[in-house]
Amino acid sequence: MQHDSGIAVHFIITDGNHAVPVAYTGGLPGLFREGQGIVALGTLNQNGTFDATELLAKHDERYTPPEVVDALKRSGHWKEGS
């Protein structure tokens, strides 16, 4: 895996029944954290490690991007818990 920027990270992804080690080099999504759902694109190598080329953090249907929250707060239209 060759990426121009970012850090090399290794983690385990699981569906609760099976676990697969993942290797990734690059910038991590802002929502990336333990217990967060993700979508990983890449290939499974011969050693059983998933070599990810892209990571996308999943969010629930209520997620609002930080820049939208900031704009709503500035305009006075933001309601806590929205």
Backbone hydrogen bonds in HBPLUS format (Angstrom, degrees):
<---DONOR---> <-ACCEPTOR-->    atom                        ^
c    i                          cat <-CA-CA->   ^        H-A-AA   ^      H-
h    n   atom  resd res      DA  || num        DHA   H-A  angle D-A-AA Bond
n    s   type  num  typ     dist DA aas  dist angle  dist       angle   num
A0026-GLY N   A0007-ILE O   3.14 MM  19  5.43 154.7  2.20 135.5 135.8     1
A0009-VAL N   A0024-TYR O   2.73 MM  15  5.37 167.4  1.74 168.1 172.7     2
A0024-TYR N   A0009-VAL O   2.95 MM  15  5.37 159.1  1.99 159.4 161.7     3
A0011-PHE N   A0022-VAL O   3.05 MM  11  5.35 153.1  2.13 142.0 150.4     4
A0022-VAL N   A0011-PHE O   2.69 MM  11  5.35 156.2  1.74 171.1 174.7     5
A0013-ILE N   A0020-VAL O   2.95 MM   7  5.42 170.7  1.96 151.6 152.5     6
A0020-VAL N   A0013-ILE O   2.87 MM   7  5.42 157.9  1.92 156.0 163.5     7
A0015-ASP N   A0018-HIS O   3.22 MM   3  5.87 149.5  2.32 153.4 162.3     8
A0050-PHE N   A0021-PRO O   2.81 MM  29  6.18 168.9  1.83 161.1 158.8     9
A0023-ALA N   A0050-PHE O   2.96 MM  27  6.26 159.9  2.00 153.5 156.0    10
A0052-ALA N   A0023-ALA O   2.93 MM  29  6.06 146.5  2.04 158.8 169.4    11
A0032-PHE N   A0029-PRO O   3.03 MM   3  5.26 165.2  2.05 115.2 119.3    12
A0036-GLN N   A0033-ARG O   3.13 MM   3  5.57 162.0  2.16 134.2 135.5    13
A0058-LYS N   A0037-GLY O   2.78 MM  21  5.16 169.8  1.79 139.6 140.1    14
A0039-VAL N   A0056-LEU O   2.74 MM  17  5.04 154.0  1.80 150.9 159.1    15
A0056-LEU N   A0039-VAL O   2.83 MM  17  5.04 155.2  1.89 153.3 159.7    16
A0041-LEU N   A0054-GLU O   2.91 MM  13  5.14 167.6  1.93 151.1 154.6    17
A0053-THR N   A0041-LEU O   2.64 MM  12  5.71 162.7  1.67 150.6 156.4    18
A0054-GLU N   A0041-LEU O   3.31 MM  13  5.14 148.9  2.41 139.9 137.4    19
A0043-THR N   A0051-ASP O   3.16 MM   8  5.39 153.5  2.23 133.9 136.0    20
A0051-ASP N   A0043-THR O   2.73 MM   8  5.39 153.6  1.80 174.0 165.3    21
A0045-ASN N   A0049-THR O   2.84 MM   4  5.56 176.3  1.84 158.1 156.9    22
A0048-GLY N   A0045-ASN O   3.06 MM   3  5.52 164.7  2.08 116.6 120.7    23
A0063-TYR N   A0060-ASP O   3.20 MM   3  5.72 169.2  2.21 120.7 122.0    24
A0068-VAL N   A0065-PRO O   2.97 MM   3  5.41 131.8  2.21 111.8 124.4    25
A0069-VAL N   A0065-PRO O   3.11 MM   4  6.48 158.7  2.16 154.8 161.3    26
A0070-ASP N   A0066-PRO O   2.94 MM   4  6.18 163.3  1.97 152.7 156.7    27
A0071-ALA N   A0067-GLU O   3.13 MM   4  6.25 157.2  2.18 135.4 141.3    28
A0072-LEU N   A0068-VAL O   2.90 MM   4  6.13 160.5  1.94 152.9 158.2    29
A0073-LYS N   A0069-VAL O   2.88 MM   4  6.11 156.4  1.94 152.4 159.2    30
A0074-ARG N   A0070-ASP O   2.94 MM   4  6.18 162.6  1.97 151.5 156.1    31
A0075-SER N   A0071-ALA O   3.03 MM   4  6.23 146.9  2.14 142.6 151.4    32
A0076-GLY N   A0072-LEU O   3.00 MM   4  6.09 112.6  2.47 134.6 150.6    33
A0077-HIS N   A0072-LEU O   2.88 MM   5  5.03 139.6  2.05 154.6 153.5    34
A0076-GLY N   A0073-LYS O   3.09 MM   3  5.05 149.5  2.19  98.9 108.3    35
A0082-SER N   A0079-LYS O   3.03 MM   3  5.62 136.3  2.22 146.1 146.4    36
